Amino acid sequence: MPLRTRVKFCGLVRRQDIDTAVALGVDAIGFVFYGPSKRYVEPEEAARLRRRLPSWVRAVGLFVNAPMDEVIATVDQVGLDVVQAHGDETPDDLRPLRARRIPYWKALRVGGTPEELRASSRVQDVVGEQVVPYTGAGSWADWNALLERGRVPADPVMLAHALMVASGAESCLLDSAGPGFGGSGAAFDWAVLDSMELVRARHEPDSPYTSLVSPDERFILAGGLTPDNVGEAIRRIHPLGVDVSSGIQGADAREKDAVRMAHFMEAVLRADAARLDG
């Protein structure tokens, strides 16, 4: 497990919030380049905010189904260190980033049962009628088109396979499934992560998940984290990092609350310290 939990504050648009985050010791700042989001920031303004970051704080750009030439142009314009692909981007879609040696994180949106996901019209549009509910012996090929887009049922076997499908990413960001993109602000059922060790110990025909690296080395936990629950998440799940946006929000979606930001960082540090002492 990681000795220190990395922290990303996402959706920052104000200079004072950037400065507060840096002073608190965050590892990464997230800029949202998804137009429908209330936290959207123009690349020109993001470039100005980026210049306030010291070299030890990474600038992450969140994109949703954007053309790769547009993503790469924004990376260059803003000076982004990492791309966060938070839509239906597949490994093939993200190939241009790998060719340019641009690190990326792939968001996996976790939630629902395989049967519920199968019944979803959005899933039908993507993978067609060949998808079948997972029963423990279904064909992995039937699910690949779904999993490679980051749509993952709350099933440990499916999650293990999705992590393998996204192995080209520097890390995977686990968020809760919702009606839209760009972060839901709600938590998914962490019980699926409690079962990961059981998944790794089992054998499923046609699945490569048995060679999966320890999940805590691969993922960043997001979705519904707050100063009140992030300590429990770290103690229980041991993620590589945690990502928060609405959990440190102020009176407006485009504001962060300095007190909540400080309390979030304090909770992370306390959980890490307790883990080391234990």
Backbone hydrogen bonds in HBPLUS format (Angstrom, degrees):
<---DONOR---> <-ACCEPTOR-->    atom                        ^
c    i                          cat <-CA-CA->   ^        H-A-AA   ^      H-
h    n   atom  resd res      DA  || num        DHA   H-A  angle D-A-AA Bond
n    s   type  num  typ     dist DA aas  dist angle  dist       angle   num
A0006-ARG N   A0240-LEU O   3.10 MM 234  6.33 171.4  2.10 144.0 141.3     1
A0242-VAL N   A0006-ARG O   2.83 MM 236  6.30 147.3  1.94 151.1 157.9     2
A0027-ASP N   A0007-VAL O   2.94 MM  20  5.36 150.3  2.03 143.8 153.4     3
A0028-ALA N   A0007-VAL O   3.17 MM  21  6.49 138.3  2.35 153.2 153.2     4
A0008-LYS N   A0242-VAL O   2.91 MM 234  6.26 154.3  1.98 161.3 168.0     5
A0244-VAL N   A0008-LYS O   3.07 MM 236  6.49 159.2  2.11 162.3 167.5     6
A0009-PHE N   A0028-ALA O   3.11 MM  19  6.50 154.0  2.18 156.4 152.9     7
A0030-GLY N   A0009-PHE O   2.80 MM  21  6.08 152.0  1.88 148.8 149.9     8
A0010-CYS N   A0244-VAL O   2.90 MM 234  5.98 169.3  1.91 158.3 159.2     9
A0011-GLY N   A0030-GLY O   2.94 MM  19  5.58 128.6  2.21 116.4 130.4    10
A0012-LEU N   A0030-GLY O   3.38 MM  18  6.55 152.6  2.46 171.2 177.5    11
A0017-ASP N   A0014-ARG O   3.17 MM   3  5.35 125.6  2.49  99.1 112.5    12
A0018-ILE N   A0014-ARG O   3.10 MM   4  6.46 155.1  2.16 151.5 158.6    13
A0019-ASP N   A0015-ARG O   2.95 MM   4  6.25 165.2  1.97 157.1 160.6    14
A0020-THR N   A0016-GLN O   3.00 MM   4  6.13 153.6  2.07 138.9 146.0    15
A0021-ALA N   A0017-ASP O   2.96 MM   4  6.09 163.2  1.99 147.3 151.8    16
A0022-VAL N   A0018-ILE O   2.99 MM   4  6.25 163.2  2.02 154.8 159.0    17
A0023-ALA N   A0019-ASP O   3.00 MM   4  6.16 161.5  2.03 145.8 151.2    18
A0024-LEU N   A0020-THR O   2.96 MM   4  6.20 141.2  2.12 145.3 155.7    19
A0026-VAL N   A0021-ALA O   3.29 MM   5  5.86 174.3  2.30 150.9 151.1    20
A0025-GLY N   A0022-VAL O   3.05 MM   3  5.24 149.4  2.15 103.5 113.0    21
A0058-ARG N   A0027-ASP O   2.96 MM  31  6.34 160.4  2.00 149.8 143.8    22
A0029-ILE N   A0058-ARG O   2.90 MM  29  6.32 156.4  1.96 168.8 176.0    23
A0060-VAL N   A0029-ILE O   2.83 MM  31  5.96 171.4  1.84 169.4 167.9    24
A0031-PHE N   A0060-VAL O   2.79 MM  29  6.15 163.8  1.81 169.0 173.6    25
A0062-LEU N   A0031-PHE O   2.80 MM  31  6.06 171.0  1.80 164.8 167.6    26
A0041-VAL N   A0032-VAL O   3.02 MM   9  6.06 150.2  2.11 175.1 171.3    27
A0033-PHE N   A0062-LEU O   2.87 MM  29  5.70 163.9  1.89 154.9 160.2    28
A0037-SER N   A0034-TYR O   2.95 MM   3  5.73 155.7  2.01 129.3 136.8    29
A0040-TYR N   A0037-SER O   3.24 MM   3  5.27 158.7  2.29 109.8 109.0    30
A0045-GLU N   A0042-GLU O   3.05 MM   3  5.39 117.4  2.45 107.4 121.7    31
A0046-ALA N   A0042-GLU O   2.89 MM   4  6.16 162.1  1.92 159.1 165.2    32
A0047-ALA N   A0043-PRO O   2.89 MM   4  6.06 148.8  1.99 146.8 153.9    33
A0048-ARG N   A0044-GLU O   3.31 MM   4  6.66 146.4  2.43 136.1 144.2    34
A0048-ARG N   A0045-GLU O   3.06 MM   3  5.10 119.0  2.45  94.9 110.0    35
A0049-LEU N   A0045-GLU O   2.94 MM   4  6.30 159.0  1.98 153.2 159.1    36
A0050-ARG N   A0046-ALA O   2.73 MM   4  5.88 150.9  1.81 146.9 155.9    37
A0052-ARG N   A0049-LEU O   2.94 MM   3  5.48 160.0  1.98 115.5 122.1    38
A0053-LEU N   A0050-ARG O   3.06 MM   3  5.56 166.6  2.08 116.9 121.2    39
A0057-VAL N   A0054-PRO O   3.16 MM   3  5.75 169.4  2.18 121.4 123.5    40
A0081-ASP N   A0059-ALA O   2.80 MM  22  5.24 155.7  1.85 142.2 150.6    41
A0082-VAL N   A0059-ALA O   3.20 MM  23  6.49 151.4  2.29 153.6 153.9    42
A0061-GLY N   A0082-VAL O   2.94 MM  21  6.36 162.3  1.98 156.7 160.0    43
A0084-GLN N   A0061-GLY O   2.74 MM  23  5.73 171.7  1.74 153.0 150.5    44
A0063-PHE N   A0084-GLN O   2.97 MM  21  6.17 166.7  1.99 165.5 165.2    45
A0086-HIS N   A0063-PHE O   2.88 MM  23  5.95 169.9  1.89 175.4 176.0    46
A0070-GLU N   A0067-PRO O   3.01 MM   3  5.32 124.8  2.33 104.5 118.5    47
A0071-VAL N   A0067-PRO O   2.99 MM   4  6.36 154.4  2.06 150.5 158.7    48
A0072-ILE N   A0068-MET O   2.91 MM   4  6.06 169.0  1.92 151.4 153.5    49
A0073-ALA N   A0069-ASP O   3.04 MM   4  6.10 152.4  2.12 135.8 143.6    50
A0074-THR N   A0070-GLU O   3.02 MM   4  6.24 152.2  2.10 145.0 152.0    51
A0075-VAL N   A0071-VAL O   2.88 MM   4  6.20 155.0  1.94 151.3 159.1    52
A0076-ASP N   A0072-ILE O   3.05 MM   4  6.30 160.3  2.09 148.3 152.3    53
A0077-GLN N   A0073-ALA O   2.91 MM   4  6.09 156.7  1.97 144.4 151.6    54
A0078-VAL N   A0074-THR O   2.87 MM   4  5.82 172.3  1.88 154.3 156.3    55
A0079-GLY N   A0075-VAL O   2.87 MM   4  5.48 146.3  1.98 136.7 147.1    56
A0080-LEU N   A0075-VAL O   3.12 MM   5  4.81 146.4  2.23 127.6 135.9    57
A0083-VAL N   A0103-PRO O   3.05 MM  20  6.45 158.7  2.09 143.3 149.2    58
A0105-TRP N   A0083-VAL O   2.75 MM  22  6.24 152.9  1.82 156.5 165.4    59
A0085-ALA N   A0105-TRP O   2.85 MM  20  6.14 157.6  1.90 175.8 176.3    60
A0107-ALA N   A0085-ALA O   2.98 MM  22  6.04 174.9  1.98 157.5 156.0    61
A0093-ASP N   A0090-THR O   3.01 MM   3  5.02 114.1  2.46  97.0 113.0    62
A0094-LEU N   A0090-THR O   3.08 MM   4  6.39 146.9  2.20 151.1 160.2    63
A0095-ARG N   A0092-ASP O   3.21 MM   3  5.14 162.1  2.24 103.1 108.3    64
A0097-LEU N   A0094-LEU O   3.02 MM   3  5.56 136.0  2.22 113.5 124.7    65
A0098-ARG N   A0095-ARG O   3.03 MM   3  5.18 114.2  2.48 101.0 116.6    66
A0099-ALA N   A0095-ARG O   2.95 MM   4  6.28 155.0  2.01 154.9 162.8    67
A0100-ARG N   A0096-PRO O   3.11 MM   4  6.28 138.4  2.29 135.2 144.9    68
A0100-ARG N   A0097-LEU O   3.14 MM   3  5.11 126.5  2.44  93.7 107.3    69
A0102-ILE N   A0097-LEU O   2.85 MM   5  5.03 173.4  1.85 150.5 149.3    70
A0101-ARG N   A0098-ARG O   3.01 MM   3  4.78 156.7  2.07  99.6 106.5    71
A0170-GLU N   A0104-TYR O   2.86 MM  66  5.76 148.6  1.96 161.8 170.6    72
A0106-LYS N   A0171-SER O   3.17 MM  65  6.74 148.5  2.28 150.9 155.6    73
A0173-LEU N   A0106-LYS O   2.95 MM  67  5.99 158.1  2.00 127.7 134.2    74
A0108-LEU N   A0173-LEU O   2.83 MM  65  6.02 158.6  1.87 148.1 153.2    75
A0175-ASP N   A0108-LEU O   2.99 MM  67  6.10 166.2  2.00 151.4 155.9    76
A0109-ARG N   A0150-GLY O   2.65 MM  41  5.77 159.0  1.69 163.0 162.6    77
A0152-VAL N   A0109-ARG O   3.07 MM  43  5.92 175.2  2.07 146.0 146.6    78
A0110-VAL N   A0175-ASP O   2.76 MM  65  6.05 166.5  1.77 160.6 155.8    79
A0177-ALA N   A0110-VAL O   2.93 MM  67  5.08 150.6  2.02 122.8 120.2    80
A0111-GLY N   A0152-VAL O   3.02 MM  41  6.53 151.7  2.10 157.1 165.8    81
A0154-ALA N   A0112-GLY O   2.68 MM  42  5.49 167.1  1.70 162.2 166.7    82
A0117-LEU N   A0113-THR O   2.94 MM   4  6.23 162.7  1.97 160.2 164.9    83
A0118-ARG N   A0114-PRO O   2.87 MM   4  6.00 149.2  1.96 142.7 151.7    84
A0119-ALA N   A0115-GLU O   3.05 MM   4  6.29 142.9  2.19 141.1 150.3    85
A0120-SER N   A0117-LEU O   3.21 MM   3  5.20 149.0  2.31  98.5 107.6    86
A0124-GLN N   A0120-SER O   3.06 MM   4  6.38 158.4  2.11 146.4 152.7    87
A0125-ASP N   A0121-SER O   2.97 MM   4  6.20 152.1  2.05 146.2 152.7    88
A0126-VAL N   A0123-VAL O   3.00 MM   3  5.18 125.9  2.31  99.7 113.7    89
A0127-VAL N   A0123-VAL O   2.91 MM   4  6.09 172.0  1.92 174.1 171.4    90
A0128-GLY N   A0124-GLN O   2.88 MM   4  4.75 142.7  2.02 128.4 134.1    91
A0142-ASP N   A0139-SER O   3.19 MM   3  5.49 137.8  2.38 102.1 112.2    92
A0143-TRP N   A0140-TRP O   2.94 MM   3  5.36 143.8  2.07 109.4 119.8    93
A0144-ASN N   A0140-TRP O   3.17 MM   4  6.37 128.0  2.46 148.0 162.3    94
A0146-LEU N   A0143-TRP O   2.99 MM   3  5.38 133.1  2.22 110.1 122.8    95
A0147-LEU N   A0143-TRP O   2.96 MM   4  6.16 169.0  1.97 164.1 166.6    96
A0148-GLU N   A0144-ASN O   2.90 MM   4  5.79 167.6  1.92 154.3 157.3    97
A0149-ARG N   A0146-LEU O   3.16 MM   3  5.53 150.1  2.26 106.8 115.6    98
A0151-ARG N   A0146-LEU O   3.42 MM   5  5.76 162.1  2.46 145.9 142.7    99
A0150-GLY N   A0147-LEU O   2.87 MM   3  5.15 161.1  1.91 112.4 117.5   100
A0155-ASP N   A0153-PRO O   2.72 MM   2  5.32 136.4  1.90 106.5  92.2   101
A0159-LEU N   A0155-ASP O   2.91 MM   4  6.14 159.2  1.95 158.3 165.1   102
A0160-ALA N   A0156-PRO O   2.94 MM   4  6.05 159.1  1.98 143.7 149.1   103
A0161-HIS N   A0157-VAL O   3.05 MM   4  6.29 156.9  2.10 145.9 152.1   104
A0162-ALA N   A0158-MET O   2.85 MM   4  6.09 155.2  1.92 147.8 155.3   105
A0163-LEU N   A0159-LEU O   2.97 MM   4  6.21 153.3  2.04 151.0 156.9   106
A0164-MET N   A0160-ALA O   3.23 MM   4  6.53 146.7  2.35 139.0 147.4   107
A0164-MET N   A0161-HIS O   3.06 MM   3  5.08 119.7  2.44  94.7 109.9   108
A0165-VAL N   A0161-HIS O   2.91 MM   4  6.26 155.9  1.97 152.2 159.2   109
A0166-ALA N   A0162-ALA O   3.04 MM   4  6.24 147.3  2.15 143.6 151.6   110
A0167-SER N   A0164-MET O   3.08 MM   3  5.00 148.6  2.19 116.0 113.1   111
A0169-ALA N   A0166-ALA O   2.99 MM   3  5.77 168.1  2.01 126.5 130.4   112
A0172-CYS N   A0218-ARG O   3.04 MM  46  6.20 159.4  2.09 144.9 151.4   113
A0220-ILE N   A0172-CYS O   2.74 MM  48  6.16 151.6  1.82 154.3 163.2   114
A0174-LEU N   A0220-ILE O   2.83 MM  46  6.15 153.8  1.90 164.1 173.0   115
A0222-ALA N   A0174-LEU O   2.88 MM  48  5.70 149.9  1.97 164.6 157.8   116
A0192-VAL N   A0189-ASP O   3.36 MM   3  6.44 168.0  2.37 127.8 127.7   117
A0193-LEU N   A0190-TRP O   2.88 MM   3  5.38 137.9  2.06 111.7 122.9   118
A0194-ASP N   A0190-TRP O   3.23 MM   4  6.69 144.3  2.36 143.6 154.0   119
A0196-MET N   A0193-LEU O   3.15 MM   3  5.16 164.5  2.17 105.4 110.3   120
A0198-LEU N   A0195-SER O   3.02 MM   3  5.30 121.1  2.38 104.7 119.4   121
A0199-VAL N   A0195-SER O   3.02 MM   4  6.36 152.5  2.10 152.0 160.7   122
A0200-ARG N   A0196-MET O   2.97 MM   4  6.29 159.0  2.01 155.5 159.8   123
A0201-ALA N   A0197-GLU O   3.22 MM   4  6.37 131.8  2.46 135.1 146.7   124
A0201-ALA N   A0198-LEU O   3.17 MM   3  5.18 134.4  2.39  94.6 107.2   125
A0202-ARG N   A0199-VAL O   3.08 MM   3  5.36 158.0  2.13 108.9 115.8   126
A0207-SER N   A0204-GLU O   3.29 MM   3  5.68 152.3  2.38 137.9 133.5   127
A0211-SER N   A0208-PRO O   3.15 MM   3  6.14 170.8  2.16 130.0 132.1   128
A0212-LEU N   A0209-TYR O   2.86 MM   3  4.99 161.0  1.90 114.7 117.6   129
A0217-GLU N   A0214-SER O   2.89 MM   3  5.67 160.3  1.93 127.3 133.6   130
A0218-ARG N   A0215-PRO O   3.02 MM   3  5.27 160.6  2.06 111.9 118.2   131
A0219-PHE N   A0215-PRO O   3.38 MM   4  6.49 150.5  2.47 165.9 170.3   132
A0240-LEU N   A0219-PHE O   3.02 MM  21  5.75 145.0  2.15 168.4 176.7   133
A0221-LEU N   A0241-GLY O   2.86 MM  20  6.24 158.0  1.90 153.2 146.7   134
A0243-ASP N   A0221-LEU O   2.88 MM  22  6.13 148.0  1.99 160.4 160.0   135
A0229-ASN N   A0226-THR O   3.27 MM   3  5.46 138.2  2.46 102.6 112.4   136
A0230-VAL N   A0226-THR O   3.05 MM   4  5.79 145.4  2.17 159.3 162.7   137
A0233-ALA N   A0229-ASN O   3.06 MM   4  6.34 157.0  2.11 149.8 156.7   138
A0234-ILE N   A0230-VAL O   3.01 MM   4  6.27 156.4  2.07 148.9 153.9   139
A0235-ARG N   A0231-GLY O   3.01 MM   4  6.24 166.0  2.03 151.9 155.8   140
A0236-ARG N   A0232-GLU O   2.87 MM   4  5.92 153.5  1.94 150.1 157.4   141
A0237-ILE N   A0233-ALA O   2.81 MM   4  5.59 159.8  1.85 146.4 152.4   142
A0238-HIS N   A0234-ILE O   3.04 MM   4  4.77 143.1  2.19 117.1 127.8   143
A0248-ILE N   A0245-SER O   3.14 MM   3  5.79 167.1  2.16 118.3 122.4   144
A0249-GLN N   A0246-SER O   3.14 MM   3  4.79 165.1  2.17 106.4 106.4   145
A0257-ASP N   A0248-ILE O   2.87 MM   9  5.78 165.6  1.89 150.1 154.6   146
A0250-GLY N   A0255-GLU O   2.95 MM   5  5.07 161.4  1.98 121.8 119.8   147
A0255-GLU N   A0252-ASP O   2.96 MM   3  5.27 161.7  2.00 119.0 120.2   148
A0261-MET N   A0257-ASP O   2.90 MM   4  6.15 155.4  1.96 155.9 163.9   149
A0262-ALA N   A0258-ALA O   3.02 MM   4  6.21 158.1  2.07 142.8 148.0   150
A0263-HIS N   A0259-VAL O   2.89 MM   4  6.16 159.3  1.94 150.8 156.8   151
A0264-PHE N   A0260-ARG O   2.89 MM   4  6.00 150.6  1.97 144.2 151.9   152
A0265-MET N   A0261-MET O   3.12 MM   4  6.41 166.1  2.14 150.7 153.3   153
A0266-GLU N   A0262-ALA O   2.93 MM   4  6.13 156.3  1.98 147.6 154.9   154
A0267-ALA N   A0263-HIS O   2.94 MM   4  6.11 154.8  2.00 144.0 150.1   155
A0268-VAL N   A0264-PHE O   3.05 MM   4  6.37 153.8  2.12 150.5 157.4   156
A0269-LEU N   A0265-MET O   2.97 MM   4  6.21 167.5  1.99 153.9 156.8   157
A0270-ARG N   A0266-GLU O   2.90 MM   4  6.07 158.8  1.94 150.4 156.4   158
A0271-ALA N   A0267-ALA O   3.02 MM   4  6.15 156.8  2.08 142.7 148.8   159
A0272-ASP N   A0268-VAL O   2.95 MM   4  6.20 159.7  1.99 152.4 158.1   160
A0273-ALA N   A0269-LEU O   2.91 MM   4  6.06 160.3  1.95 147.3 153.0   161
A0274-ALA N   A0270-ARG O   2.91 MM   4  6.08 160.5  1.95 147.9 153.1   162
A0275-ARG N   A0271-ALA O   3.04 MM   4  6.19 150.3  2.13 142.4 150.1   163
A0276-LEU N   A0272-ASP O   3.02 MM   4  6.31 155.6  2.08 149.6 155.7   164
A0277-ASP N   A0273-ALA O   2.91 MM   4  6.13 157.4  1.96 150.4 157.0   165
A0278-GLY N   A0274-ALA O   2.93 MM   4  6.01 140.7  2.09 136.9 147.4   166
